[in-house]
Amino acid sequence: MKRCMLAFAVALAMAVSQPVLAQTAPAPFELTFWTPFTGGDGQFFDDMVAVFNASQGSIVMKTDTVRFMSYYPKLSEALAAGTAPDVVVVHQDRLINYVGAGYFLALEPWLARAGIDRRSFAAGPLSACTFKGLTYAIPMDVHPLVMYYNKKLFAEAGITKIPSTPEELFVAARAIQDKTGAIGLASDNTAATYKAYTLTRVFMSLLMEEGRTVLDASNTRANFNNPEGRKAYQFLLDMVYKYGVTPKGLDYDFSVNYFKSGKAGIHFNGVWVMGVFESQPDLDFGVVPFPAFLGPNAAWAGSHAFAIPARKGMDERKVLAIMTFIDWMTTHGALWAKAGHIPTRTSVYSTPEFRSLPHRPDYADAVKYAFPTPATSKWSACYAEMSDFLAEAIALGKDARTAMTQLEARVNAILKE
């Protein structure tokens, strides 16, 4: 009898203890996550997520990487159908298209509850994710336009100073061509393969250096058919025609490959090609923020940001788990900086991990000069039209007054639709 009673007691204890053990060791949150990182930076991002998953046992991020060309159509469809993942990466200039439709969660109360201090972020990127006083995404990085230069070609051409004025730039580029046979300034200017976005990025940066935004304060009219706009366009035209330091019809891939292979002295591009250049054996190069050619420093910049698709009756524990992930990813920005991007958490800049990375401290200040794209849902269409038109105008050698008048009409037509 005693043995029966003991066996019963053990069985009862086990039955009772099992739920208790389950309560003290809950299963981790599994959160679904979409990203568009299929390029060179994709592996860096996947490695970060893996480190986060291994760093704790309460949250598991399940990442689905979508090809960039398909990413936004798929995201838009999922948001409209209510089937979006728990968290997504979105480019800052795309945010407004979703915020107006109520697709993303406003993060104000969750920032405080997660213990995330807004002041720990660079002000510009965070403000670009804020609409009507509410923050709808947390920026992970800034990826600005910068200037790369080949140190070997500079030495061979006798250039001892990094160009910081238009005159210095064109003299240096000309000297490189004359003395080394390399291309002086490799910057793409054709839409034959891709959109000529570099042209628009350089144009916008030059315009902002002169104190002009590309659209007016209401984002309803073009703001470049003026002396500042014509001067910025003339800079692009002179690269090809007056100084002959940039080939006409140079596409993006060729411009990157010329610099990568040591056949170009100067290159305008974003920080996302940093890893490409660093992986090239014997390429001795430097990089600086886009120079203050026409006025105080200013540089076009994009930004990857984390956003949470809004749902009715959202589980607050899940939202806080997502915020924990976002906090970790932005705090550990030195890992992401390996891909070339500039972190947005300012505390990262002083860490040994960031300071020890080659080149990154040289252009980290570019975050101070970055400006947001216009806050209008029509910007994507304007951006594409500007890129196509500027490529056409440079190819045809259109004068500045004609080009800016025609481009103004095209952009205003889009803004009126």
C-alpha positions in Angstrom: 0.0 0.0 0.0 2.8 2.4 0.9 4.5 1.7 -2.3 1.3 2.4 -4.2 0.8 5.6 -2.3 4.4 6.7 -3.0 4.1 5.9 -6.7 0.9 8.0 -6.8 2.5 10.9 -5.0 5.5 10.9 -7.4 3.1 10.8 -10.4 1.0 13.6 -8.9 4.1 15.7 -8.3 5.3 15.2 -11.8 1.9 16.1 -13.2 1.8 19.2 -11.1 5.4 20.2 -11.7 5.3 20.0 -15.5 3.1 23.1 -16.0 5.1 25.0 -13.4 8.3 24.2 -15.4 6.6 25.3 -18.6 5.6 28.6 -16.9 9.2 29.3 -15.7 10.7 28.5 -19.1 8.4 29.9 -21.7 9.0 29.2 -25.4 10.8 32.1 -27.1 8.9 34.6 -29.2 9.3 33.7 -32.9 9.0 36.9 -34.9 8.8 37.1 -38.7 10.9 39.7 -40.5 11.3 40.8 -44.1 14.4 42.5 -45.6 15.5 43.6 -49.1 19.2 42.9 -48.5 20.2 40.7 -51.4 23.3 42.7 -52.3 26.8 42.7 -50.7 25.4 44.0 -47.4 23.0 41.1 -47.1 25.5 38.7 -45.5 26.5 41.3 -43.0 22.8 41.7 -42.0 22.1 38.0 -41.8 25.2 37.6 -39.6 23.9 40.4 -37.2 20.5 38.6 -36.9 22.3 35.4 -36.1 24.4 37.0 -33.4 21.2 38.6 -31.9 19.4 35.2 -31.9 22.4 33.6 -30.1 22.8 36.5 -27.6 19.5 35.6 -25.7 16.9 33.0 -25.5 13.6 34.8 -25.4 13.3 36.1 -29.0 14.0 34.3 -32.3 14.0 36.3 -35.5 12.9 34.4 -38.6 14.2 36.4 -41.6 12.9 36.3 -45.1 15.0 38.1 -47.7 13.1 39.3 -50.7 14.8 40.5 -54.0 14.8 44.2 -54.1 12.9 44.6 -57.3 10.1 42.5 -55.8 10.3 43.8 -52.3 8.0 46.8 -52.3 5.3 45.3 -54.5 5.2 42.3 -52.1 5.3 44.4 -49.0 2.5 46.7 -50.3 0.3 43.7 -51.1 0.9 42.1 -47.7 0.2 45.3 -45.8 -3.1 45.8 -47.7 -4.1 42.2 -47.1 -3.1 42.2 -43.4 -0.5 39.4 -44.0 2.7 41.4 -43.4 5.4 40.0 -41.1 5.9 41.3 -37.6 8.6 43.7 -38.5 10.1 45.0 -41.8 13.0 47.0 -43.2 11.8 50.0 -45.2 13.8 52.8 -47.0 13.1 56.1 -45.4 11.9 57.7 -48.6 9.3 55.0 -49.0 7.8 55.5 -45.5 5.3 58.2 -46.4 3.6 55.9 -48.9 2.6 53.6 -46.0 2.2 56.0 -43.2 -0.6 57.8 -44.9 -2.5 54.5 -45.3 -2.1 53.7 -41.6 0.0 50.6 -42.3 2.7 51.2 -39.7 2.5 51.5 -36.0 3.3 54.8 -34.3 6.2 54.1 -32.0 6.1 56.9 -29.4 4.7 54.9 -26.4 6.8 51.9 -27.3 10.1 53.8 -27.4 9.6 54.9 -23.8 8.4 51.4 -22.6 11.4 49.8 -24.2 13.8 52.3 -22.7 15.0 53.6 -26.0 16.1 57.3 -25.7 15.4 59.3 -28.9 18.4 61.5 -28.1 20.7 58.5 -28.6 20.1 58.7 -32.4 21.4 61.2 -34.9 18.7 63.8 -35.2 18.4 64.0 -39.0 17.7 60.3 -39.8 15.2 60.0 -36.9 13.3 63.2 -37.8 13.0 61.9 -41.4 11.0 59.0 -40.0 8.6 61.3 -38.1 5.4 62.6 -39.6 3.1 65.0 -37.9 4.9 64.6 -34.7 4.7 60.8 -34.6 7.6 58.4 -35.3 6.8 55.4 -37.6 10.2 53.8 -38.0 13.6 53.6 -36.3 16.5 54.3 -38.6 19.2 51.7 -38.6 21.7 53.6 -40.8 22.5 56.4 -43.1 24.0 55.6 -46.5 25.1 58.9 -48.0 26.7 60.0 -51.2 30.5 60.2 -50.7 33.6 60.8 -52.8 36.1 58.0 -53.3 39.6 58.6 -54.6 42.5 56.4 -55.7 45.6 57.2 -53.6 48.0 55.6 -56.1 46.7 57.6 -59.1 46.7 60.8 -57.0 50.4 60.2 -56.2 51.3 59.5 -59.8 49.5 62.6 -61.0 51.2 64.7 -58.3 48.0 65.5 -56.4 48.7 66.2 -52.7 45.3 67.6 -51.6 41.9 66.1 -51.6 39.8 68.3 -53.9 37.3 70.4 -52.0 36.2 73.0 -54.7 35.0 72.5 -58.3 38.3 74.0 -59.6 40.4 71.6 -57.5 38.2 68.7 -58.5 38.5 69.3 -62.3 42.2 70.1 -62.1 42.9 66.9 -60.2 40.7 64.8 -62.6 42.4 66.3 -65.6 45.8 65.7 -64.2 44.9 62.0 -63.5 43.9 61.6 -67.1 46.8 63.4 -68.6 49.5 61.7 -66.5 48.2 58.2 -65.9 45.7 57.5 -68.7 43.0 56.6 -66.2 39.5 58.2 -66.2 39.5 61.3 -64.1 36.1 61.1 -62.5 34.0 58.0 -62.9 30.4 58.9 -62.2 27.5 57.3 -64.1 25.4 59.5 -66.3 23.2 57.2 -68.4 19.9 55.3 -67.8 20.9 52.7 -70.4 21.2 49.9 -67.7 19.7 51.4 -64.5 18.1 54.6 -63.6 20.8 57.3 -63.5 20.2 57.9 -59.8 23.8 59.1 -59.1 23.1 62.1 -61.4 20.1 63.0 -59.3 21.9 62.4 -56.0 24.8 64.6 -57.0 22.4 67.3 -58.4 20.4 67.3 -55.2 23.5 67.5 -53.1 24.9 70.4 -55.0 21.5 72.2 -54.9 21.3 71.8 -51.1 24.9 73.1 -50.7 23.5 76.3 -52.3 20.7 76.3 -49.8 17.9 75.0 -52.2 15.7 72.0 -51.6 14.7 70.1 -54.8 11.0 70.8 -54.1 9.4 73.8 -52.4 8.5 73.9 -48.7 5.0 72.5 -49.5 6.4 69.7 -51.7 4.0 70.7 -54.4 6.3 72.4 -56.9 9.8 72.0 -58.3 12.4 74.3 -56.8 15.4 74.2 -59.1 14.6 76.3 -62.2 16.6 79.2 -60.7 20.3 80.2 -60.7 21.1 77.6 -58.0 19.6 74.8 -60.0 21.3 75.9 -63.2 24.7 76.1 -61.5 24.2 72.6 -60.1 23.3 71.2 -63.5 26.2 73.0 -65.1 28.6 71.2 -62.8 27.3 67.9 -64.1 27.5 69.1 -67.7 31.0 70.4 -67.3 32.3 67.0 -66.0 31.5 65.6 -69.5 31.9 68.5 -71.9 34.0 71.4 -70.6 36.6 69.4 -68.8 36.1 66.0 -70.4 36.9 64.1 -67.2 33.8 61.9 -67.2 32.9 59.8 -70.3 29.5 60.4 -71.8 27.2 57.4 -71.6 29.0 55.9 -68.6 26.6 53.4 -66.8 26.7 52.5 -63.1 28.4 49.1 -63.4 31.2 50.5 -65.5 31.7 53.5 -63.2 32.1 51.1 -60.2 34.3 48.7 -62.1 36.6 51.4 -63.5 37.3 52.6 -59.9 37.5 49.1 -58.5 40.1 48.0 -61.1 42.2 51.1 -60.5 41.3 52.7 -63.8 39.6 55.8 -62.4 40.9 58.4 -60.0 37.7 59.8 -58.4 34.3 58.2 -58.0 31.0 59.5 -56.7 28.8 56.9 -55.1 27.1 55.8 -51.9 28.8 54.0 -49.0 27.2 50.7 -50.0 30.0 50.0 -52.4 32.6 50.2 -49.7 32.8 46.4 -49.3 33.2 46.0 -53.0 36.3 48.2 -53.1 37.7 46.8 -49.8 37.6 43.3 -51.3 39.7 44.3 -54.3 43.3 43.4 -53.9 45.9 46.2 -54.2 43.2 49.0 -54.5 44.6 51.8 -52.3 41.8 54.2 -51.9 40.4 56.8 -49.6 36.9 58.1 -49.0 35.5 61.4 -47.7 32.1 63.0 -47.2 30.8 64.6 -50.4 32.8 67.8 -50.6 31.4 71.3 -50.1 31.7 72.2 -53.8 29.1 74.9 -54.1 28.5 75.8 -50.4 28.3 74.3 -46.9 28.5 70.4 -46.9 25.3 68.7 -47.9 24.8 65.2 -49.2 21.9 63.1 -50.5 21.4 60.1 -48.2 19.1 57.1 -47.9 18.3 55.3 -44.7 17.2 51.8 -43.9 14.7 51.8 -41.0 12.7 49.3 -39.0 8.9 49.5 -39.0 6.2 47.5 -37.4 3.1 46.7 -39.5 0.0 47.8 -37.6 -2.7 45.3 -36.6 -5.8 45.4 -34.5 -5.4 44.1 -31.0 -1.6 43.9 -31.1 0.1 41.8 -28.5 2.1 44.2 -26.4 4.6 41.6 -25.4 5.3 41.0 -29.1 5.7 44.7 -29.7 8.1 45.0 -26.8 10.0 42.0 -28.1 10.3 43.7 -31.5 11.5 46.9 -29.8 14.2 44.8 -28.0 15.4 43.5 -31.3 15.5 47.0 -32.9 17.3 48.4 -29.9 19.9 45.7 -30.1 20.4 46.1 -33.9 20.9 49.8 -33.7 23.1 49.7 -30.6 25.4 47.2 -32.3 25.7 49.3 -35.4 29.5 48.7 -35.6 28.6 45.3 -37.0 26.4 46.8 -39.7 29.1 49.4 -40.4 31.2 46.6 -41.8 28.9 46.8 -44.9 29.8 50.5 -45.3 26.7 52.1 -43.8 26.9 54.7 -41.1 25.1 53.8 -37.8 22.4 56.1 -36.4 23.1 55.5 -32.7 25.7 58.2 -32.0 27.2 56.1 -29.2 28.5 53.7 -31.8 31.0 56.2 -33.3 33.3 56.1 -30.2 33.3 52.4 -29.8 36.6 50.5 -30.5 34.8 48.2 -32.9 33.7 51.2 -35.1 36.9 53.2 -34.7 39.0 50.2 -35.8 37.1 49.7 -39.0 39.1 51.0 -42.1 37.7 54.2 -43.7 34.5 54.4 -41.6 35.7 57.1 -39.2 36.8 59.1 -42.3 33.3 59.6 -43.5 31.1 59.1 -40.4 30.7 62.9 -40.3 28.6 62.6 -43.5 25.6 61.8 -41.2 25.7 65.5 -40.1 25.3 66.7 -43.7 22.6 64.2 -44.8 19.2 65.7 -45.7 15.9 63.8 -46.0 14.1 63.3 -49.3 10.9 65.3 -49.8 8.0 64.1 -47.7 5.5 63.4 -50.4 4.1 60.1 -51.7 4.9 61.4 -55.2 8.7 61.6 -54.6 9.5 58.2 -56.0 7.9 59.1 -59.3 9.7 62.5 -59.3 13.0 60.8 -58.5 12.7 58.4 -61.3 11.7 61.1 -63.8 14.6 63.4 -62.7 17.1 60.5 -63.2 15.8 59.7 -66.7 15.7 63.4 -67.7 19.1 64.3 -66.4 20.7 61.4 -68.2 18.9 62.5 -71.4 19.9 66.1 -70.9 23.6 65.3 -70.4 23.7 62.9 -73.3 22.3 65.7 -75.6 24.4 68.4 -74.0 21.3 70.6 -73.2 22.1 74.0 -71.8 21.3 74.7 -68.2 18.4 77.0 -68.8 16.6 74.7 -71.2 17.2 71.6 -69.1 15.9 73.1 -65.9 12.9 74.6 -67.6 12.0 71.3 -69.2 12.7 69.3 -66.0 10.6 71.7 -63.9 7.6 71.1 -66.2 7.9 67.3 -65.9 8.3 67.3 -62.1 5.4 69.8 -61.6 3.2 67.6 -63.8 3.8 64.6 -61.5 3.1 66.7 -58.4 -0.2 67.9 -59.8 -1.5 64.4 -60.5 
